[in-house]
Amino acid sequence: MRVPGAVLAAVLLLAAAGCSGAGSGSGADPGDDPKPGGSAPATSAAPADGKPPSGDVLPGMVGVSVARTQLAALKVAPPGTMSGYSRDKFTHWAEQGDKCDTREVILQRDGANVTRDSQCKAVSGTWKSLYDDVVVTEASKIDIDHMVPLAEGWRSGAAGWDAAKRKAFANDLTRPQLLAVTASSNRSKGDQSPDLWQPPSKTAWCQYGRAWTTVKSTYGLTVTEPEKKMLSTMLDTCAA
């Protein structure tokens, strides 16, 4: 059957147009939500080794301007009662697969040259504690600190959470809630808020203030007025 030349040309043009758009990899996926100006959405995916970006030792950190915005939005309230509190209500350390629990994951993430035994226990490595700048080479002398302590979480809102949310709070690997530090600094801190305890190393204040603020903002926890004031002081130590 003979096809008129004009019709054949149109068919060829349509086929060419279809091929140029299919499988090229240059088009946006249906789920993409480009930001104004055409830039791609920012990704919050952690690096392949699980370590945070250079300059911060904690994951999920925000810049100082974002932290100030978060801090301004936090609800100010007096501390709640400790009635009914128990650390057992915050399940930790949770299993994370491959015989590893949350503690061992953090030891691996925050240390250098960490080796594990067949049960995922750290047997060697080097850790530098953010709070006091002490270098430790024995895992047994390292504690995993909850940036916002479990008891502090309880009296600022977690008392009303269900068990699943408390477990998530106690084992959060993606936000700046868990950190390997010296046992002495962790136990000196206890469950105190920033107005009552600050890292001995003042160089840690910028990270500490941003981390504490981000965790409280993420979980919708309250702050006291003195706590908020001290967090602002800590953020003031960040480089402009």
N, C-alpha and C positions, 0 to 999 in steps of 0.2 A: 504494500500500500504506500503510495506516495504521500509524504507529509509536506504541506506548504512551507516554504522557507521561513516565513515570519513566525509561524507556530513553533517550528524547530528551534529557532533562535531564542524564543522566549523560554522554552523548556530548558535549554542549555544554561541560560542566565540564571534561572531559578535554582537549578542544581548546583551551580557554582556558588551562589549565595549561601545555600544550605551547608555546603561543605566547609566554607570559610568560618562558620560559627560553631560547628560541631567538633568536639574533641580538641579544641585548640588550647584549652586550659586558661585562656585569658579572660573569659567571662566570669562575672560574679555568680556564686551559688545562690539559689533561691533564698537561703537563710541568712545571707550576708546583710549587714546593716551598716553601710558605710557612714562615717561621720561627716559633718559639714566640711566642705572643701575637698571631698573625694577620698580622704585617707581611709585606710582599712581600720576596722575596730582593733583597739589595743588588746593584746593577749596577756593573760595573767598566768600562763603556764609556767611551771617551775623549770629551771634548767634540768638537763638530763641527769646530772649527778645529785639533784635534790637540794643543792646549795643556793642561797639567795644571791642576788646580784652583788657585784663588787662594791665594797664600802659598808655594807650592812651584814651582820652575822645572823640576822633573823629573817625568816621568810615572810612574805606578805606585807612588807613594809610600805608605807606611803611617804610622800614628801612632807616637808614641814608645813606647807600651805594647806595641804589636805588635812593634816593632823589638826591644825588650828581650827579648820571648819568643823571637823568631827568634835573637837573639844567644846566648841561654842554650842553645839547642838545637844550635848549630853545633859540629861536631866539632873538637876541638883536636888539631893534629898538627904536627910539624916540617915546614918547606917541603920539597917534593920536588925532585928533580934537574931541571936545565934540559936534560939530555941529550935530543937529538932535537928541541928546540924550534925553530920557525921561524914568523914572522908569516904566512908564506904558507899555513900549515896552518889559519889562521882566515880564510877567504875574506871579504875586505872591499875596497872597499865594494860591497855587492850592489845589483843593479838593482832599482828599486822601481816601475817603470812610468813612462810619459810622459817617457822619456829621463832620469829622475831616479835617482840612486843614493842610498845611505843618507846620505852626507855632505850632499847638497843638501836632503834631507828634514829633517835636523836643523837646518841653517842656516835653513830656512824656519820651522820650528817655534819655534826659540829666539830668532829675531830680530824686529824691529819694522820695518814698512814695507819688507819685502824684495821686491825685484824680480828677475826672472830673465830670461835671454836665451832664445833659441829652443832651446838645448841644455840648458835647466834649470840653468844655472850662475847663482849669485847674483851680480848686478852692483852692487847697492847695498842698503843696509839699515843697521840699528843693532843691535849686540849688546852686552849687559852680561855680563861674565864673572863667574860666581858665585864663583870662587876668589879673585879679587883686586879685585873691584868696578870693574874697568877697562871703560870704554865704548869700543867699536871700531866704526868705520864702513867698514872694508875687509874683505871676506870673506877675502882672502888672509892676513890677520893672525889669523884664527880657526882653531883646531884643533878637531876633534871628539874629545873625550876618552872613552876607555873607563873608566867609573867603576872597575871592577875590570879592571886592565890585562890584555892578552892573556897576557903572560909570567907575571903573578901568577896568572891562571887556570890556566895550564899546571902550575905547581908546586904548586897546591892542588887538583888533580883533573882538569883538562881534558886532561892527557896521555893519559888513558885513554878519551877520548871519540872518537866517530866524526866524520867530516868534516862531516856535516849539523849535529850539535849545536854544533860549533865555529863554523860559519857563523852559526847562530842567535844564539849568544853575542856574536859580533862585530858583529851588525847588529840587535840587539834594540831595536825601536821602542816597545814597550809597557811595559817595565820601566825603572827609573832607571839604565840602563847607559851611555847616550850623552848627551853634553852639549857644547854649543858654548862654548869658553873661549878665553882668549888663548893664543896659541902659546907664549909665554914661560912661563906657569903650567903648561901641559900638559907641556912639555919639562923643567921643573924637577921635576915629579912623576915623570916616567919610568914605571918599572914598580914603584914603591915602595908598600908597604902603609901603612896609616894610622899605625903606630907609627914609621915612618921619614919620612913626609911628611904634612903637614897643610896645608889651604888657608891662605894668608897671612891672608885675611879670616876672623876667628874667627866672624863672623856666619854663615858657611857651614857651620860644623861640625855643627850639628844636621841639616841636610839631607844633608851628606856621610856622616855616621855612619849615618843611616837608609837611605840609598841603598846604600852599600857592604854593609851587613848584609842588606838585602833581596835584592840580586843574589846574594850568596854563599849565602843560604838557598834561593833559587829554584833555583839550579844545583847545590846539594849540594856546594859547595866547602868546604874546611877553612880554619881560621884558626890562627895561632900564638897562644901565650899573650900575648905583648906586643901583638899586633894586637888581640886581644879586649879587653884592658885599655884600650887607647886608644879603641876603638870605644865602650866604656862611658863613658869620659870625654866623648867627643863627644855622646853621647846625654844626658848630664847637662846639656849647655848648652841643651837644648830647654826652652821655656817649659812650665810645669806645666799 
